[in-house]
């Protein structure tokens, strides 16, 4: 399996970045978990033998419409990603000046422009939460995070300025459309919360078009001193979806975070989701 992952990575038509190549190198050396690993001996990993690890081909995003998505949640700004790629047409940005939500792909372009003299957004600074992000290269058991790092083509970077109060804040909707045999979906979130801030985040995953997706998600959270995060995770993926998820969090002194998870089979009769 490891050889096939490396071959699919090498065969990709997109240009890989240095962190992606480093992640693939580390994954090649460590390999994905097996039943011989203590933390994974009760997990059925055999479905991975039939999936395609390379990201789903970027088809027309207009194939997914707003009517296909769950009803928006009141007071939450919505950001939608289709097979891991930001879809601006299906998103409604936040108006809170203390919150910046960016496409990771766009951030890479902005950082390149900043290096050439263009001004950066005042919130777009490293270490906002005082901790940086978790490095899967230095954490032996985060091998599915390495897989995400190697293949993800986009993601959501959320930066909350110190003291910001946004309890009903951001909803991320990750849509998986591809069959597992055709390509994978790599949702990716980096949440950085400044000191004394309060933020509410809904992270929602849905299947549209196919219920047999391969989804490998990675969420990284940094919470500075005295800050509070309320994190809701809603899984509405298909009954046949193959799902792996890595969540890491670093909390400074007196920081708090709570996570509420729910999974259900979506129905047209479901009422709109409300969170408080």
PyMOL commands that set and color helices and strands:
alter all, ss='L'
color gray80, all
select helices_A, chain A and resi 2-11+18-30+38-40+46-50+61-63+66-68+88-90+104-115+136-138+143-151
alter helices_A, ss='H'
color red, helices_A
select strands_A, chain A and resi 77-82+85-86+99-103+156-160+165-176+184-185+188-193+198-207+214-223+228-236+242-251+256-263
alter strands_A, ss='S'
color yellow, strands_A
deselect
rebuild
show_as cartoon
